[in-house]
Amino acid sequence: MEKDKLHTVDLYLPGDDSIAREQEKCLDKLYDFNQTRPTEGAKRQAMLKEMFASIGPDCYIEPPFHSNFGGHHVHFGAHIYANFNLTMVDDTYIYVGDHTMFGPNVTIATAGHPILPELREQEYQYNAPVHIGKNCWFGAGVIVLPGVTIGNNVVIGAGSTVTKDLPDNVVAVGTPCHVMRAVNDHDREFYFKDHRINPELLK
């Protein structure tokens, strides 16, 4: 069945009836989530638990949230924050570690299409999972492509397109995204330009 190929990186036809029926149910839940009011925090939390494959405590997603399967294939850790217009193309699994933050208009994509025109004309697709570590920060407008793994404590600059894996404890920027430097002693003294960190905050 085409549905069995969602998580295998095999080529498949996403318009298959069994996939479309499941996707519609997920998108109905996503629609309802995006219609909630800012004062309905408890309701949003309950809805996310139903929508996501798994989600830890104290996660916050600012509507509108966009997702191919409404988060059905997304695994969130705890204390994750997402600003508005987070897009998760979750045709297969997306894993996000604790304390990770997403700026506005971030896109995490797992779906791809063949380069060969003959296969695209037949509407074939493949999916590759994305793994994101703990305590990462994604600046506004970051795009992460299918099959990418990002380590722990990674900062990705606004507008970057991540095409390859990134190791732990780095600052990465650009299109394609590349490691600019490691997180270092300077970062333990200054949080922004010449603004010093209060040492008491690190105790």
Z-matrix of the N, CA and C atoms (Angstrom, degrees):
N
C 1 1.461
C 2 1.527 1 110.84
N 3 1.326 2 115.94 1 147.39
C 4 1.459 3 119.60 2 179.12
C 5 1.534 4 111.44 3 -61.22
N 6 1.324 5 116.97 4 -35.15
C 7 1.460 6 121.60 5 -179.01
C 8 1.527 7 112.08 6 -59.36
N 9 1.332 8 116.30 7 -31.41
C 10 1.473 9 120.87 8 -179.04
C 11 1.522 10 112.46 9 -70.22
N 12 1.329 11 117.75 10 -13.52
C 13 1.460 12 121.56 11 -176.74
C 14 1.533 13 113.19 12 -95.85
N 15 1.335 14 117.37 13 0.25
C 16 1.461 15 120.36 14 -178.93
C 17 1.523 16 112.15 15 -57.12
N 18 1.331 17 116.92 16 -36.40
C 19 1.460 18 120.86 17 -170.47
C 20 1.528 19 113.53 18 -114.71
N 21 1.326 20 117.44 19 20.81
C 22 1.470 21 120.60 20 -174.90
C 23 1.532 22 113.47 21 -115.18
N 24 1.319 23 118.83 22 -1.79
C 25 1.462 24 125.94 23 -174.73
C 26 1.534 25 111.51 24 65.58
N 27 1.334 26 117.45 25 13.72
C 28 1.460 27 121.33 26 173.37
C 29 1.524 28 110.15 27 -80.15
N 30 1.317 29 116.08 28 155.68
C 31 1.456 30 120.39 29 171.55
C 32 1.529 31 109.76 30 -69.02
N 33 1.322 32 116.09 31 138.99
C 34 1.463 33 120.24 32 179.03
C 35 1.524 34 108.79 33 -152.29
N 36 1.330 35 115.57 34 172.58
C 37 1.457 36 122.37 35 -178.87
C 38 1.525 37 108.92 36 -106.34
N 39 1.340 38 118.15 37 105.97
C 40 1.458 39 121.15 38 -174.07
C 41 1.518 40 114.23 39 -68.42
N 42 1.336 41 117.99 40 -14.62
C 43 1.451 42 120.41 41 178.84
C 44 1.512 43 114.51 42 -83.93
N 45 1.328 44 117.38 43 3.35
C 46 1.465 45 121.61 44 178.54
C 47 1.528 46 110.45 45 -53.92
N 48 1.327 47 117.08 46 140.78
C 49 1.462 48 122.02 47 -174.21
C 50 1.526 49 112.69 48 -58.23
N 51 1.325 50 117.40 49 -41.33
C 52 1.469 51 119.59 50 -177.38
C 53 1.530 52 111.13 51 -65.74
N 54 1.326 53 117.29 52 -34.68
C 55 1.461 54 121.32 53 176.78
C 56 1.527 55 110.06 54 -71.82
N 57 1.315 56 116.49 55 -45.72
C 58 1.463 57 121.12 56 -177.02
C 59 1.527 58 111.63 57 -61.09
N 60 1.337 59 117.59 58 -39.65
C 61 1.469 60 120.57 59 -179.30
C 62 1.524 61 110.97 60 -64.53
N 63 1.331 62 116.68 61 -44.57
C 64 1.461 63 120.07 62 178.88
C 65 1.527 64 111.05 63 -65.85
N 66 1.320 65 115.72 64 -40.52
C 67 1.457 66 120.35 65 -178.60
C 68 1.534 67 110.95 66 -63.79
N 69 1.301 68 117.45 67 -40.11
C 70 1.461 69 120.56 68 179.79
C 71 1.527 70 111.46 69 -61.38
N 72 1.325 71 117.14 70 -41.52
C 73 1.465 72 120.40 71 178.47
C 74 1.523 73 110.57 72 -61.39
N 75 1.324 74 116.45 73 -42.49
C 76 1.468 75 120.92 74 179.26
C 77 1.526 76 111.18 75 -65.67
N 78 1.318 77 116.41 76 -39.69
C 79 1.459 78 120.10 77 -177.73
C 80 1.529 79 111.99 78 -71.49
N 81 1.322 80 116.65 79 -28.49
C 82 1.468 81 119.39 80 173.61
C 83 1.527 82 110.42 81 -62.96
N 84 1.324 83 117.58 82 -42.50
C 85 1.468 84 121.73 83 178.37
C 86 1.532 85 110.33 84 -65.15
N 87 1.333 86 115.94 85 -40.78
C 88 1.458 87 120.15 86 178.31
C 89 1.529 88 110.53 87 -62.80
N 90 1.316 89 116.79 88 -41.70
C 91 1.465 90 120.69 89 177.85
C 92 1.532 91 110.21 90 -58.01
N 93 1.319 92 116.40 91 -45.83
C 94 1.462 93 120.61 92 -179.77
C 95 1.528 94 111.24 93 -62.65
N 96 1.323 95 117.06 94 -40.57
C 97 1.462 96 120.56 95 178.62
C 98 1.533 97 110.54 96 -60.03
N 99 1.308 98 116.07 97 -43.91
C 100 1.467 99 120.25 98 -177.09
C 101 1.523 100 113.59 99 -71.14
N 102 1.322 101 117.23 100 -11.37
C 103 1.463 102 120.61 101 177.13
C 104 1.532 103 112.58 102 -94.18
N 105 1.318 104 118.16 103 -0.67
C 106 1.458 105 120.13 104 -177.85
C 107 1.521 106 111.13 105 -71.61
N 108 1.330 107 114.43 106 157.87
C 109 1.459 108 121.52 107 179.63
C 110 1.535 109 110.44 108 -90.51
N 111 1.335 110 117.71 109 155.80
C 112 1.467 111 120.29 110 177.92
C 113 1.531 112 113.67 111 -57.70
N 114 1.328 113 117.06 112 -26.70
C 115 1.470 114 120.49 113 -179.61
C 116 1.517 115 113.00 114 -81.49
N 117 1.328 116 117.87 115 -3.01
C 118 1.466 117 121.14 116 -175.48
C 119 1.528 118 111.30 117 -100.80
N 120 1.327 119 115.66 118 49.85
C 121 1.465 120 120.04 119 -177.19
C 122 1.510 121 113.56 120 -60.66
N 123 1.319 122 117.37 121 -44.63
C 124 1.466 123 120.62 122 -179.10
C 125 1.529 124 110.82 123 -63.81
N 126 1.313 125 116.05 124 -39.70
C 127 1.465 126 120.44 125 177.61
C 128 1.524 127 110.52 126 -62.98
N 129 1.325 128 117.01 127 -42.59
C 130 1.467 129 120.39 128 178.67
C 131 1.519 130 111.19 129 -61.03
N 132 1.329 131 116.65 130 -43.56
C 133 1.467 132 120.29 131 -179.43
C 134 1.527 133 110.74 132 -60.93
N 135 1.320 134 116.59 133 -43.27
C 136 1.468 135 120.53 134 179.41
C 137 1.523 136 111.00 135 -64.41
N 138 1.314 137 116.61 136 -38.88
C 139 1.463 138 120.50 137 179.93
C 140 1.521 139 111.55 138 -66.87
N 141 1.339 140 116.65 139 -40.77
C 142 1.465 141 119.89 140 179.64
C 143 1.528 142 111.35 141 -62.99
N 144 1.319 143 116.76 142 -37.45
C 145 1.476 144 119.88 143 178.16
C 146 1.519 145 111.17 144 -63.08
N 147 1.319 146 116.02 145 -32.86
C 148 1.459 147 120.66 146 178.62
C 149 1.521 148 111.48 147 -79.42
N 150 1.324 149 117.12 148 -33.43
C 151 1.462 150 121.79 149 -175.46
C 152 1.521 151 113.31 150 -78.48
N 153 1.346 152 117.46 151 -40.18
C 154 1.460 153 121.89 152 -170.98
C 155 1.526 154 111.76 153 -85.51
N 156 1.336 155 115.16 154 155.63
C 157 1.464 156 119.78 155 173.33
C 158 1.516 157 109.80 156 -62.12
N 159 1.337 158 116.43 157 -41.92
C 160 1.466 159 122.64 158 171.50
C 161 1.522 160 107.50 159 -160.09
N 162 1.327 161 115.60 160 148.12
C 163 1.462 162 120.21 161 179.42
C 164 1.523 163 108.48 162 -153.84
N 165 1.339 164 115.39 163 131.48
C 166 1.455 165 121.21 164 -178.48
C 167 1.517 166 112.00 165 -82.95
N 168 1.330 167 116.61 166 -178.18
C 169 1.462 168 120.76 167 -178.47
C 170 1.526 169 113.04 168 -72.59
N 171 1.327 170 114.88 169 156.83
C 172 1.466 171 123.21 170 172.17
C 173 1.525 172 113.19 171 59.64
N 174 1.324 173 116.40 172 38.73
C 175 1.461 174 120.62 173 172.32
C 176 1.531 175 108.72 174 -96.46
N 177 1.316 176 115.83 175 142.02
C 178 1.467 177 121.15 176 -178.28
C 179 1.519 178 109.33 177 -132.71
N 180 1.310 179 115.75 178 125.81
C 181 1.462 180 122.02 179 175.59
C 182 1.521 181 107.62 180 -121.81
N 183 1.303 182 116.86 181 120.79
C 184 1.468 183 122.35 182 179.70
C 185 1.522 184 109.27 183 -81.56
N 186 1.330 185 119.11 184 117.29
C 187 1.460 186 119.15 185 174.37
C 188 1.529 187 110.73 186 -63.86
N 189 1.340 188 118.08 187 152.68
C 190 1.461 189 124.82 188 1.35
C 191 1.529 190 112.71 189 -79.75
N 192 1.312 191 113.61 190 141.51
C 193 1.463 192 123.69 191 175.95
C 194 1.521 193 107.02 192 -111.94
N 195 1.331 194 116.37 193 134.17
C 196 1.464 195 121.14 194 -177.21
C 197 1.536 196 108.90 195 -119.49
N 198 1.325 197 115.95 196 135.58
C 199 1.460 198 119.24 197 -176.60
C 200 1.519 199 109.88 198 -161.83
N 201 1.327 200 116.94 199 132.93
C 202 1.466 201 120.62 200 -177.25
C 203 1.521 202 113.01 201 -59.47
N 204 1.340 203 115.41 202 -37.66
C 205 1.464 204 120.51 203 178.37
C 206 1.521 205 111.27 204 -119.26
N 207 1.313 206 117.17 205 25.41
C 208 1.453 207 121.26 206 174.16
C 209 1.514 208 114.71 207 61.13
N 210 1.341 209 117.44 208 24.62
C 211 1.458 210 120.92 209 -178.29
C 212 1.518 211 113.63 210 89.48
N 213 1.318 212 117.53 211 1.87
C 214 1.464 213 122.07 212 -175.68
C 215 1.534 214 112.99 213 -59.50
N 216 1.342 215 116.37 214 -27.00
C 217 1.467 216 120.61 215 -179.76
C 218 1.532 217 111.93 216 -111.15
N 219 1.341 218 116.61 217 18.69
C 220 1.464 219 121.19 218 -177.03
C 221 1.523 220 110.28 219 -105.05
N 222 1.337 221 115.70 220 132.93
C 223 1.464 222 122.69 221 176.21
C 224 1.527 223 108.22 222 -113.99
N 225 1.323 224 116.66 223 110.39
C 226 1.462 225 123.07 224 177.72
C 227 1.521 226 109.53 225 -103.40
N 228 1.342 227 115.53 226 139.27
C 229 1.447 228 120.24 227 169.77
C 230 1.518 229 110.40 228 -77.24
N 231 1.333 230 116.70 229 -145.51
C 232 1.463 231 122.21 230 -178.19
C 233 1.524 232 110.94 231 -105.83
N 234 1.336 233 116.11 232 155.15
C 235 1.469 234 123.15 233 173.18
C 236 1.530 235 112.19 234 57.77
N 237 1.315 236 116.48 235 43.06
C 238 1.469 237 121.47 236 177.80
C 239 1.526 238 108.88 237 -97.74
N 240 1.325 239 115.57 238 136.39
C 241 1.466 240 121.45 239 -179.86
C 242 1.527 241 109.63 240 -120.22
N 243 1.328 242 115.56 241 134.47
C 244 1.460 243 121.04 242 176.22
C 245 1.511 244 109.77 243 -132.04
N 246 1.320 245 116.51 244 122.40
C 247 1.449 246 121.58 245 175.66
C 248 1.531 247 109.57 246 -74.74
N 249 1.346 248 116.67 247 179.47
C 250 1.458 249 119.25 248 -170.93
C 251 1.526 250 112.86 249 -64.72
N 252 1.325 251 113.45 250 153.97
C 253 1.472 252 123.59 251 176.86
C 254 1.531 253 113.24 252 67.08
N 255 1.335 254 117.71 253 29.92
C 256 1.464 255 118.64 254 168.21
C 257 1.524 256 107.78 255 -64.75
N 258 1.336 257 115.99 256 127.64
C 259 1.464 258 121.68 257 177.97
C 260 1.519 259 108.91 258 -115.91
N 261 1.323 260 116.23 259 121.02
C 262 1.458 261 121.55 260 178.02
C 263 1.523 262 108.31 261 -119.64
N 264 1.315 263 115.00 262 105.99
C 265 1.460 264 120.95 263 178.26
C 266 1.526 265 106.08 264 -81.84
N 267 1.336 266 114.66 265 79.90
C 268 1.469 267 120.73 266 -168.60
C 269 1.525 268 112.15 267 -95.00
N 270 1.325 269 116.66 268 52.58
C 271 1.460 270 119.70 269 174.70
C 272 1.527 271 110.49 270 -67.94
N 273 1.327 272 117.04 271 -23.50
C 274 1.454 273 122.22 272 166.12
C 275 1.525 274 107.28 273 -135.08
N 276 1.325 275 117.46 274 -167.01
C 277 1.460 276 121.20 275 -165.38
C 278 1.537 277 113.45 276 -75.78
N 279 1.329 278 114.18 277 139.91
C 280 1.458 279 123.57 278 170.84
C 281 1.526 280 106.98 279 -123.39
N 282 1.330 281 115.96 280 127.33
C 283 1.468 282 121.84 281 -179.12
C 284 1.528 283 108.67 282 -116.20
N 285 1.341 284 116.50 283 129.38
C 286 1.459 285 121.27 284 -179.05
C 287 1.523 286 108.91 285 -130.39
N 288 1.344 287 116.56 286 128.02
C 289 1.451 288 121.87 287 -177.24
C 290 1.520 289 113.58 288 -80.51
N 291 1.314 290 115.88 289 167.28
C 292 1.468 291 123.83 290 -177.67
C 293 1.529 292 111.99 291 -55.09
N 294 1.333 293 115.18 292 148.04
C 295 1.470 294 124.19 293 170.97
C 296 1.531 295 113.84 294 63.77
N 297 1.307 296 117.50 295 19.58
C 298 1.462 297 120.01 296 176.03
C 299 1.532 298 109.84 297 -83.49
N 300 1.338 299 115.63 298 144.93
C 301 1.469 300 121.60 299 -178.30
C 302 1.530 301 110.02 300 -124.69
N 303 1.335 302 114.71 301 137.13
C 304 1.463 303 121.98 302 177.20
C 305 1.522 304 109.33 303 -115.37
N 306 1.335 305 116.78 304 124.36
C 307 1.453 306 120.74 305 172.71
C 308 1.512 307 110.71 306 -70.76
N 309 1.341 308 117.42 307 177.83
C 310 1.464 309 119.90 308 179.68
C 311 1.524 310 112.23 309 -65.01
N 312 1.329 311 114.12 310 147.53
C 313 1.478 312 122.47 311 172.60
C 314 1.523 313 113.70 312 64.46
N 315 1.314 314 117.14 313 33.65
C 316 1.467 315 121.10 314 174.26
C 317 1.532 316 109.30 315 -84.83
N 318 1.338 317 116.29 316 141.15
C 319 1.462 318 122.02 317 177.63
C 320 1.521 319 110.07 318 -122.93
N 321 1.333 320 116.18 319 126.81
C 322 1.462 321 122.52 320 173.40
C 323 1.520 322 106.62 321 -114.81
N 324 1.334 323 117.40 322 113.68
C 325 1.464 324 121.31 323 -173.31
C 326 1.522 325 111.43 324 -112.83
N 327 1.329 326 116.69 325 133.72
C 328 1.467 327 120.67 326 173.90
C 329 1.526 328 112.00 327 -111.24
N 330 1.320 329 117.92 328 -12.53
C 331 1.467 330 121.43 329 -173.78
C 332 1.521 331 111.40 330 -97.04
N 333 1.324 332 115.05 331 140.72
C 334 1.454 333 121.31 332 176.05
C 335 1.516 334 110.92 333 -139.60
N 336 1.321 335 115.18 334 168.57
C 337 1.458 336 121.00 335 -179.70
C 338 1.528 337 108.96 336 -132.45
N 339 1.329 338 117.22 337 147.43
C 340 1.467 339 120.10 338 -176.32
C 341 1.520 340 112.12 339 -61.36
N 342 1.323 341 115.35 340 148.90
C 343 1.461 342 120.51 341 173.81
C 344 1.527 343 110.63 342 -67.79
N 345 1.330 344 117.02 343 -35.37
C 346 1.462 345 121.69 344 -175.40
C 347 1.534 346 110.41 345 -64.27
N 348 1.343 347 117.76 346 121.16
C 349 1.468 348 120.22 347 -175.44
C 350 1.523 349 113.92 348 -58.66
N 351 1.337 350 116.69 349 -36.39
C 352 1.466 351 119.77 350 -177.55
C 353 1.528 352 111.87 351 -61.52
N 354 1.327 353 116.50 352 -34.94
C 355 1.465 354 119.57 353 179.52
C 356 1.529 355 111.55 354 -77.21
N 357 1.329 356 116.81 355 -38.21
C 358 1.467 357 119.42 356 176.73
C 359 1.521 358 110.87 357 -64.34
N 360 1.333 359 116.47 358 -36.37
C 361 1.459 360 120.32 359 179.54
C 362 1.526 361 111.36 360 -61.38
N 363 1.344 362 115.53 361 -29.47
C 364 1.469 363 120.46 362 176.57
C 365 1.536 364 111.90 363 -86.47
N 366 1.341 365 115.95 364 1.12
C 367 1.471 366 123.44 365 174.61
C 368 1.524 367 113.36 366 71.25
N 369 1.327 368 116.76 367 31.36
C 370 1.459 369 120.18 368 176.48
C 371 1.534 370 111.19 369 -74.12
N 372 1.300 371 114.46 370 151.34
C 373 1.474 372 122.95 371 -178.69
C 374 1.525 373 108.41 372 -143.32
N 375 1.322 374 116.42 373 157.91
C 376 1.463 375 122.07 374 169.65
C 377 1.524 376 107.43 375 -137.94
N 378 1.313 377 116.00 376 157.97
C 379 1.464 378 121.37 377 -179.69
C 380 1.523 379 110.06 378 -128.94
N 381 1.331 380 116.29 379 140.13
C 382 1.465 381 121.91 380 176.67
C 383 1.526 382 108.33 381 -133.14
N 384 1.335 383 118.26 382 130.22
C 385 1.467 384 121.18 383 -173.65
C 386 1.520 385 112.97 384 -67.85
N 387 1.322 386 115.33 385 155.63
C 388 1.459 387 123.40 386 176.20
C 389 1.519 388 108.60 387 -116.90
N 390 1.337 389 116.25 388 133.36
C 391 1.466 390 122.50 389 178.30
C 392 1.534 391 108.68 390 -118.55
N 393 1.324 392 116.23 391 125.60
C 394 1.466 393 122.51 392 178.98
C 395 1.518 394 108.11 393 -122.98
N 396 1.337 395 116.56 394 130.63
C 397 1.460 396 121.27 395 -175.13
C 398 1.516 397 113.64 396 -76.89
N 399 1.319 398 114.25 397 -167.34
C 400 1.460 399 121.68 398 -178.38
C 401 1.530 400 111.36 399 -84.97
N 402 1.334 401 115.03 400 149.77
C 403 1.464 402 122.53 401 168.51
C 404 1.530 403 112.85 402 59.38
N 405 1.332 404 115.00 403 40.53
C 406 1.466 405 120.13 404 177.04
C 407 1.529 406 109.75 405 -96.73
N 408 1.332 407 115.81 406 158.25
C 409 1.462 408 121.43 407 176.18
C 410 1.519 409 108.20 408 -131.87
N 411 1.334 410 115.48 409 121.04
C 412 1.457 411 122.77 410 178.99
C 413 1.523 412 108.19 411 -105.79
N 414 1.329 413 117.33 412 117.88
C 415 1.452 414 121.09 413 177.98
C 416 1.516 415 111.76 414 -67.55
N 417 1.320 416 115.80 415 169.98
C 418 1.465 417 121.41 416 -177.97
C 419 1.526 418 111.39 417 -56.86
N 420 1.333 419 115.23 418 135.56
C 421 1.457 420 120.69 419 172.91
C 422 1.513 421 116.02 420 76.79
N 423 1.320 422 118.81 421 12.88
C 424 1.473 423 120.37 422 177.33
C 425 1.531 424 109.73 423 -68.26
N 426 1.333 425 115.74 424 142.58
C 427 1.461 426 122.42 425 175.96
C 428 1.531 427 107.90 426 -121.83
N 429 1.329 428 116.61 427 129.93
C 430 1.464 429 122.32 428 176.78
C 431 1.524 430 107.88 429 -116.29
N 432 1.331 431 116.51 430 126.73
C 433 1.456 432 121.85 431 -174.91
C 434 1.527 433 112.38 432 -90.47
N 435 1.348 434 117.12 433 164.96
C 436 1.463 435 121.14 434 -175.89
C 437 1.530 436 113.54 435 -56.93
N 438 1.329 437 115.17 436 142.98
C 439 1.460 438 122.04 437 173.12
C 440 1.508 439 115.46 438 81.36
N 441 1.340 440 118.49 439 4.01
C 442 1.463 441 121.94 440 -176.48
C 443 1.526 442 110.80 441 -83.08
N 444 1.338 443 116.05 442 142.11
C 445 1.461 444 122.96 443 172.09
C 446 1.524 445 108.48 444 -117.70
N 447 1.327 446 116.48 445 128.20
C 448 1.458 447 123.01 446 -179.89
C 449 1.524 448 108.21 447 -117.33
N 450 1.326 449 116.66 448 132.07
C 451 1.459 450 121.50 449 -175.24
C 452 1.509 451 113.79 450 -74.42
N 453 1.336 452 115.58 451 -168.98
C 454 1.455 453 122.59 452 178.91
C 455 1.530 454 111.32 453 -82.32
N 456 1.322 455 116.33 454 150.99
C 457 1.477 456 123.10 455 172.31
C 458 1.526 457 112.95 456 60.16
N 459 1.332 458 116.35 457 36.32
C 460 1.463 459 121.57 458 -178.05
C 461 1.526 460 109.44 459 -98.05
N 462 1.323 461 116.77 460 135.09
C 463 1.460 462 123.28 461 172.82
C 464 1.523 463 108.02 462 -109.56
N 465 1.340 464 116.82 463 126.18
C 466 1.462 465 121.42 464 -179.72
C 467 1.518 466 108.39 465 -116.28
N 468 1.331 467 116.30 466 122.54
C 469 1.454 468 122.42 467 -175.23
C 470 1.508 469 113.54 468 -65.18
N 471 1.327 470 115.54 469 150.98
C 472 1.459 471 122.15 470 -178.46
C 473 1.524 472 111.56 471 -54.20
N 474 1.319 473 115.73 472 138.24
C 475 1.452 474 121.83 473 175.89
C 476 1.512 475 115.66 474 79.65
N 477 1.328 476 118.39 475 3.74
C 478 1.465 477 121.09 476 -178.41
C 479 1.524 478 111.31 477 -76.14
N 480 1.335 479 115.15 478 151.71
C 481 1.462 480 121.69 479 173.58
C 482 1.522 481 108.29 480 -117.34
N 483 1.329 482 115.88 481 114.34
C 484 1.464 483 121.63 482 -174.11
C 485 1.527 484 108.67 483 -92.20
N 486 1.323 485 116.02 484 111.13
C 487 1.457 486 121.59 485 -177.72
C 488 1.520 487 113.12 486 -106.49
N 489 1.351 488 116.54 487 -16.64
C 490 1.468 489 121.13 488 -177.37
C 491 1.524 490 110.00 489 -135.61
N 492 1.326 491 115.68 490 164.57
C 493 1.467 492 121.66 491 -179.20
C 494 1.523 493 111.27 492 -60.28
N 495 1.339 494 115.49 493 149.13
C 496 1.461 495 122.33 494 175.85
C 497 1.523 496 109.24 495 -123.92
N 498 1.347 497 118.06 496 138.98
C 499 1.467 498 121.25 497 -178.90
C 500 1.524 499 111.79 498 -79.34
N 501 1.327 500 116.29 499 177.42
C 502 1.462 501 122.04 500 176.73
C 503 1.531 502 111.63 501 -65.86
N 504 1.332 503 115.34 502 154.44
C 505 1.471 504 123.19 503 164.35
C 506 1.528 505 114.66 504 57.97
N 507 1.357 506 115.73 505 47.21
C 508 1.466 507 118.91 506 178.08
C 509 1.522 508 110.07 507 -131.92
N 510 1.334 509 114.38 508 158.66
C 511 1.456 510 122.88 509 166.86
C 512 1.523 511 106.52 510 -103.92
N 513 1.332 512 116.98 511 124.96
C 514 1.463 513 121.21 512 -175.92
C 515 1.523 514 109.84 513 -128.70
N 516 1.329 515 115.91 514 142.88
C 517 1.470 516 120.78 515 -175.54
C 518 1.523 517 110.03 516 -145.90
N 519 1.319 518 115.46 517 163.52
C 520 1.454 519 120.66 518 166.88
C 521 1.512 520 115.39 519 102.55
N 522 1.346 521 113.61 520 174.12
C 523 1.458 522 122.21 521 176.89
C 524 1.518 523 108.32 522 -133.80
N 525 1.340 524 118.23 523 105.91
C 526 1.462 525 125.87 524 -0.26
C 527 1.533 526 111.34 525 -71.09
N 528 1.318 527 115.71 526 151.87
C 529 1.467 528 121.15 527 -176.93
C 530 1.519 529 110.71 528 -66.74
N 531 1.336 530 116.10 529 136.80
C 532 1.459 531 121.49 530 178.97
C 533 1.529 532 108.94 531 -139.53
N 534 1.305 533 115.89 532 157.24
C 535 1.464 534 120.79 533 179.25
C 536 1.524 535 108.87 534 -69.82
N 537 1.323 536 116.46 535 122.36
C 538 1.457 537 121.69 536 176.72
C 539 1.519 538 110.53 537 -87.29
N 540 1.345 539 116.40 538 -42.25
C 541 1.464 540 120.52 539 179.71
C 542 1.521 541 108.89 540 -169.07
N 543 1.314 542 114.90 541 169.99
C 544 1.460 543 120.40 542 173.73
C 545 1.523 544 110.44 543 -84.06
N 546 1.315 545 117.03 544 155.50
C 547 1.462 546 121.08 545 168.14
C 548 1.528 547 106.29 546 -64.98
N 549 1.359 548 119.03 547 128.39
C 550 1.462 549 120.25 548 -168.92
C 551 1.532 550 112.68 549 -135.52
N 552 1.335 551 115.99 550 -172.28
C 553 1.463 552 121.55 551 -177.18
C 554 1.529 553 111.88 552 -62.56
N 555 1.321 554 116.84 553 -33.54
C 556 1.467 555 120.20 554 178.08
C 557 1.532 556 110.03 555 -57.54
N 558 1.325 557 116.14 556 -37.62
C 559 1.461 558 120.50 557 -178.86
C 560 1.529 559 112.08 558 -69.97
N 561 1.320 560 116.67 559 -20.12
C 562 1.455 561 120.14 560 176.33
C 563 1.528 562 111.77 561 -81.01
N 564 1.342 563 116.90 562 -13.02
C 565 1.457 564 120.96 563 -178.84
C 566 1.528 565 112.36 564 -106.14
N 567 1.339 566 116.90 565 -34.42
C 568 1.463 567 121.11 566 -176.89
C 569 1.526 568 109.76 567 -125.43
N 570 1.337 569 117.01 568 134.39
C 571 1.454 570 119.87 569 177.80
C 572 1.528 571 112.21 570 -98.30
N 573 1.356 572 117.63 571 -21.19
C 574 1.464 573 121.31 572 178.46
C 575 1.515 574 108.86 573 -161.87
N 576 1.316 575 115.81 574 116.63
C 577 1.467 576 122.02 575 -179.19
C 578 1.533 577 109.87 576 49.76
N 579 1.368 578 118.23 577 -119.90
C 580 1.461 579 119.49 578 -177.39
C 581 1.531 580 112.42 579 -98.39
N 582 1.312 581 116.86 580 20.19
C 583 1.464 582 121.60 581 179.65
C 584 1.527 583 109.62 582 -88.98
N 585 1.322 584 115.12 583 115.54
C 586 1.465 585 120.61 584 -175.03
C 587 1.526 586 111.94 585 -81.70
N 588 1.316 587 113.93 586 148.41
C 589 1.471 588 120.78 587 174.26
C 590 1.522 589 109.81 588 -80.88
N 591 1.300 590 116.19 589 133.42
C 592 1.459 591 120.67 590 172.69
C 593 1.528 592 108.39 591 -68.14
N 594 1.336 593 119.28 592 117.86
C 595 1.469 594 120.70 593 -177.68
C 596 1.517 595 114.01 594 -55.34
N 597 1.338 596 115.38 595 -26.42
C 598 1.456 597 119.18 596 -179.95
C 599 1.538 598 111.85 597 -61.65
N 600 1.323 599 115.93 598 -26.82
C 601 1.475 600 119.61 599 -178.52
C 602 1.527 601 112.34 600 -70.25
N 603 1.310 602 116.94 601 -18.47
C 604 1.470 603 121.05 602 -176.07
C 605 1.510 604 112.82 603 -99.10
N 606 1.318 605 117.50 604 2.00
C 607 1.467 606 120.59 605 -179.56
C 608 1.528 607 109.75 606 -84.69
